[in-house]
Amino acid sequence: MNRRERVVLAYFGGTRVRTKDREVRCEEGEPGWLEFEIEGRVAKRVGPAEPSFAGLPKVRGVLALEWLFRSGEAPERVMLVPPDEPPMFASCTCHRWHDGTLVFGELDFEGEVEGTAREAFAERMPVDWVKGAPAAMRAAFAWAVVARAAREKKIPCSVREAWPRFAEIAEHGEDAARALLDELDELRHGKRVMVGGVNVRVRQLAEHAARAAENATLENATERAEAALHAAGAVAHGIRRIDAGRSLEVHFMFGGERFVTVCDALTLHVLDAGICLVDHAEGHRGDDDLTLDSLPSAIKEAMDRGVLVITRR
């Protein structure tokens, strides 16, 4: 007989929540710190709870627009940031949840550099105006400049799309940010980068189709899509049937970024990856090489190579 227990957990959305030693299923709902009643491998939401950081590793950095920046590290999304958003460029202590996700902890004491960075940002000055700004602050500053320029130009941009150009943007300011956005816009609507090539370790479509055909039906498509993303390290945040139920529009998070992908409901073959995967020199669509469970591998390669371009949002 399964024992019932009540625990406070960080819930980030989706149909699973992570405890210290296992993963359990739960009903989908709003993210937050919640108390759950766990029996077996099922967690039932009890209600809101105070954060519990006991035993969680601390991660310190500079916070900007819900992303944490650290010297020499890729930016990471911070989850469960309070509704009263912390000041831009605040020094912050986060905690590493059991599944590796960063959760907001507390603001650290500030020096002069944080306030000076806010003044430079408000005055639309490059970060070089801020004497002694560490690498983490320069990266946070660059992202804030890009995000503001993206709103003004109405050209969407994600952190991992802009990350390879942070040093240039920190040095040259808004001109460099606007140049990046123009390039992204051209890539999305014209010449595109090739990602899904020989360096992406993808499953063979024939093998996947044969395996999927054994138990695949249109009725269980949503459940299979959610399981495929989970197995690949992504978290589904909404799946809806389109094209008379023959296709799925899948919203998910991976590497801190949000993606929208369209796939075949029966085979989970990717129809539109939501990122640039087309080599226009050859006319080859990288989407054609992927299934939903292998798509995160292509996204990770694009992130690692600094060529991520998101086409669906």
C-alpha positions in Angstrom: 0.0 0.0 0.0 1.4 3.4 -1.0 2.2 5.8 1.8 0.8 9.3 1.6 3.1 12.3 2.3 2.9 16.0 2.1 5.8 18.0 0.7 6.5 21.5 -0.5 7.8 21.5 -4.1 8.7 24.0 -6.8 6.3 23.4 -9.7 7.2 24.8 -13.1 4.2 23.8 -15.1 3.4 20.7 -17.1 2.2 17.3 -15.9 5.2 16.3 -13.8 6.8 17.7 -10.6 10.2 16.7 -9.2 10.9 15.7 -5.6 14.4 15.2 -4.2 14.5 11.5 -5.3 11.9 11.0 -7.9 9.5 12.4 -10.4 5.7 12.2 -10.0 2.7 13.0 -12.2 0.3 15.9 -11.4 -2.5 17.9 -12.9 -1.3 20.8 -15.0 -1.7 24.3 -13.5 -0.1 27.6 -12.7 3.6 27.4 -11.6 4.6 28.3 -8.1 5.7 27.0 -4.7 3.0 24.5 -3.8 2.2 21.9 -1.2 1.5 18.5 -2.7 0.1 15.3 -1.3 2.0 12.4 -2.9 0.8 8.8 -3.0 2.8 6.4 -5.2 3.8 8.3 -8.3 0.9 10.7 -8.3 0.9 14.2 -6.7 -2.2 16.1 -5.7 -2.1 19.8 -5.4 -3.0 21.0 -1.8 -2.3 24.7 -2.1 0.3 27.5 -2.2 3.3 27.3 0.1 6.3 29.2 1.3 9.5 28.5 -0.6 11.7 25.8 0.8 15.4 25.9 -0.2 16.8 23.4 2.3 19.7 21.4 0.8 19.5 23.2 -2.6 22.8 24.4 -4.1 23.2 28.2 -4.4 23.9 29.9 -7.7 24.8 33.6 -7.7 24.8 36.0 -10.6 23.2 39.1 -12.2 19.4 39.1 -12.8 17.9 40.8 -15.9 14.4 40.1 -17.2 14.1 36.7 -15.4 17.5 35.5 -16.7 20.6 34.9 -14.6 24.0 35.8 -16.0 27.3 34.5 -14.7 30.8 34.9 -16.0 31.8 32.3 -18.5 28.4 30.5 -18.4 25.4 30.5 -20.7 22.4 32.5 -19.4 19.8 30.5 -17.5 16.1 31.3 -17.0 15.1 31.8 -13.4 11.8 30.4 -12.5 9.3 31.5 -9.8 10.5 35.1 -9.8 8.2 37.2 -7.5 5.4 39.2 -9.1 7.1 42.4 -7.9 10.0 42.0 -10.4 13.4 42.7 -8.9 15.4 45.7 -10.1 17.2 45.4 -13.4 20.8 44.1 -13.0 20.3 43.1 -9.4 22.8 40.8 -7.8 20.8 37.7 -7.0 21.1 34.3 -5.2 19.2 31.5 -6.9 18.9 27.8 -6.0 19.3 24.8 -8.2 16.1 22.6 -8.0 16.3 18.8 -8.1 15.8 18.7 -11.8 18.5 21.4 -12.5 16.1 24.3 -12.9 17.1 27.6 -11.3 14.5 29.1 -8.8 14.6 32.6 -7.4 16.0 32.9 -3.9 16.9 36.4 -2.7 18.5 39.6 -3.7 22.1 40.2 -2.6 23.6 43.5 -1.2 24.4 45.9 -4.0 27.5 48.0 -4.7 27.8 51.0 -6.9 28.0 49.1 -10.2 24.3 48.0 -10.2 23.0 51.5 -9.9 25.4 52.9 -12.4 24.4 50.2 -14.9 20.7 51.2 -14.5 21.6 54.8 -15.2 23.6 53.8 -18.3 20.7 51.7 -19.5 18.2 54.5 -18.9 20.4 57.0 -20.8 20.9 54.5 -23.6 24.7 54.4 -23.1 26.9 51.3 -23.8 27.9 49.4 -20.7 31.6 50.5 -21.2 30.3 53.7 -19.5 30.1 51.6 -16.3 33.6 51.4 -14.9 34.5 48.0 -13.4 31.4 46.2 -14.7 32.1 42.4 -14.5 31.4 40.0 -17.3 28.1 38.9 -15.9 26.9 42.5 -15.6 28.0 43.2 -19.2 26.1 40.2 -20.5 22.9 41.1 -18.5 23.2 44.7 -19.8 23.5 43.4 -23.4 20.4 41.3 -23.1 18.4 44.2 -21.6 19.5 46.4 -24.6 18.5 43.7 -27.1 15.1 43.1 -25.4 14.3 46.8 -25.4 15.3 47.2 -29.1 13.3 44.1 -30.0 10.1 45.7 -28.4 10.7 48.9 -30.3 11.4 47.3 -33.6 8.7 44.7 -33.1 11.2 41.9 -34.0 11.1 39.1 -31.4 14.3 37.8 -30.0 15.3 35.3 -27.4 18.3 35.3 -25.0 19.9 32.3 -26.8 19.5 34.0 -30.2 21.3 37.1 -28.9 23.9 35.4 -26.6 26.7 35.0 -29.2 26.7 38.8 -29.8 26.6 39.9 -26.2 30.2 41.2 -26.1 29.7 43.3 -29.3 26.4 44.7 -28.0 27.8 45.5 -24.6 30.6 47.5 -26.3 28.6 49.2 -29.0 25.1 49.4 -27.5 21.9 49.9 -29.4 23.4 50.0 -32.9 24.8 46.5 -32.5 21.5 45.3 -31.0 19.5 46.7 -33.9 21.9 45.1 -36.4 21.4 41.7 -34.8 17.6 42.0 -34.9 17.8 42.9 -38.6 19.9 39.9 -39.3 17.5 37.6 -37.4 14.6 39.1 -39.3 16.4 38.3 -42.6 17.2 34.8 -41.5 13.6 34.1 -40.5 12.2 35.3 -43.8 15.0 34.8 -46.3 18.3 32.9 -46.2 18.3 30.5 -43.3 21.0 28.6 -41.3 21.5 24.9 -41.6 21.3 23.1 -38.3 19.8 19.6 -38.7 22.9 18.1 -40.5 25.3 15.4 -39.8 26.3 16.7 -36.4 22.8 16.4 -35.0 22.3 12.9 -33.6 18.7 12.1 -34.6 16.8 8.9 -34.6 16.1 7.3 -37.9 12.6 8.0 -39.1 12.0 4.5 -40.3 13.0 3.0 -36.9 10.9 5.5 -35.1 7.9 5.0 -37.3 8.0 1.3 -36.9 8.2 1.6 -33.1 5.6 4.2 -32.9 3.1 2.4 -35.2 2.8 -0.5 -32.7 0.7 1.5 -30.2 0.2 4.9 -31.9 -3.3 6.2 -32.5 -4.7 9.6 -33.1 -6.5 9.3 -29.7 -3.2 8.9 -27.7 -1.2 11.5 -29.7 -1.2 14.2 -27.0 0.0 11.7 -24.4 2.7 10.4 -26.7 3.9 13.8 -27.6 4.2 14.9 -24.0 6.1 11.7 -23.2 8.5 12.2 -26.1 9.4 15.7 -25.1 9.9 14.6 -21.5 12.2 11.8 -22.5 14.3 14.4 -24.5 14.6 16.7 -21.5 11.9 19.2 -22.6 8.6 20.2 -20.8 5.3 20.4 -22.7 3.3 23.5 -21.9 0.3 23.0 -24.2 -0.5 20.6 -27.0 -3.5 21.2 -29.3 -4.8 19.3 -32.3 -4.9 21.0 -35.6 -5.6 20.0 -39.2 -8.7 18.0 -38.3 -6.7 16.2 -35.6 -4.0 14.9 -38.0 -1.3 17.3 -36.6 -0.3 18.7 -33.3 0.8 22.2 -32.3 3.2 21.6 -29.4 4.3 24.4 -27.0 7.3 23.4 -24.9 10.3 24.7 -23.0 13.9 23.5 -23.5 17.1 25.1 -22.3 15.0 27.9 -20.7 13.5 29.0 -24.0 10.0 28.5 -25.3 9.3 26.8 -28.6 6.3 26.0 -30.8 6.5 23.0 -33.1 4.0 21.3 -35.5 4.2 17.5 -35.9 2.3 14.7 -37.4 -0.1 13.3 -34.8 0.4 9.7 -35.6 4.2 9.4 -36.2 5.3 12.6 -34.3 7.3 13.4 -37.4 8.2 17.2 -37.3 6.4 19.2 -39.9 7.6 22.6 -38.8 10.4 22.7 -36.2 9.9 26.3 -35.2 13.6 27.0 -35.6 15.6 27.6 -38.8 16.6 24.2 -40.2 16.6 25.0 -44.0 19.7 25.0 -46.2 18.6 27.2 -49.1 21.8 26.3 -51.1 20.5 22.7 -51.3 16.9 23.2 -50.6 17.0 20.6 -47.8 14.7 21.0 -44.9 16.3 19.8 -41.7 12.7 19.4 -40.3 12.4 16.3 -42.6 15.1 14.5 -40.5 13.4 15.0 -37.2 10.8 13.5 -34.9 9.5 15.2 -31.8 11.8 13.3 -29.5 14.9 14.2 -31.5 14.0 17.9 -32.0 15.6 19.0 -28.7 18.9 17.6 -30.0 18.8 19.9 -33.0 17.8 22.8 -30.7 20.8 22.1 -28.4 23.2 22.0 -31.3 21.9 25.3 -32.5 22.3 26.8 -29.1 25.8 25.4 -28.7 26.9 26.6 -32.1 25.4 30.1 -31.5 23.1 29.8 -34.6 19.7 29.5 -32.9 17.0 31.3 -34.9 13.4 30.8 -33.7 10.7 31.1 -36.4 7.5 30.3 -34.5 6.3 31.8 -31.2 
